[in-house]
Amino acid sequence: MKHQYQLKRDEVNRIIGSQELKKWWVAEFTGVHKTTLRRWLQGKIHTVRGEHAEQLAQVLQARLSEIADPVAKRNNQNI
């Protein structure tokens, strides 16, 4: 399983606002549909794939650790 991240939604929104970026533009350069970005920022999608989180950080000119936290991997073994 690849890395998953949970976005720091308030921080991402703050950065987008402070840089006066359009959300459709951020979505396009992150490589996702604008609806996907909106769902991330509304908390309707709880995890983001690592490559998208990394690309979002690059688009926002932020460190990944500023905008997202890694999600712990689940161990689904039956005991």
N, C-alpha and C positions, 0 to 999 in steps of 0.2 A: 504494500500500500504506500502511496506517495504521501508526502507531508501535507497536512491540512492545517489551516490557520483560522482563527476567529478574529475578525476585524474589530479594531477599536473604532466603532462607528462614529462616536462623537469627535474623535481626533481626525478621522478621515474627512468628515463634514467640515470641520474647522479649517483644515488645510485647503480643501476645495474652495471654501468661501474666502479665505485670506488671499488666495492666489487668483481669485475671481475667474475660476475655471468653469466651463459649462460641463454638466455631468455627462451629456452625450459624448463630448469630446474625450473626457476621461475614460469612459467606457470603450470608445473606439480604439484608443491607443493602449488600453489595457488588454484588448482582445476579447471583450465580452459584449453582449447586447446591452443596450441602455436599460432594459427592463431588469436584467440580471444585476447590474450595479445598483439600481433602485432597490431591489429586493435585499441585497447585501446591506445597504445603508438603513433600511427599515427593520432589519433583523428577521426578515422572513426566510432567508437562507442563512443558516447558522455557521457553516464552514465554507472556506474558500480554498481551492487547490493552491498548492505552493507556487506553481508557476504564475498563477494569476495574482497572488498576493505580492510576489516579487516584482511583477510588471507594474502593478498598481503603485508600489513604493517608488519605482523608477519614474513613472509618469508624474507623481506628486513631488518628486525630488526629496524624498524622505527615506529614512532608514526603515527597513522592514520591521524592526522591533518597535518603532514609533507608532506604526499603524496596525499591527497585528500580533497576536500571541499564538504560539504553536499549540495545537490540540494534542493531548496525550493519546497515544495509540491504545486501542482497546485490545485486550486479550480475550478472544472468544472461545477459548478452549473449554470443553465440558469437563467438569470434575466428577 
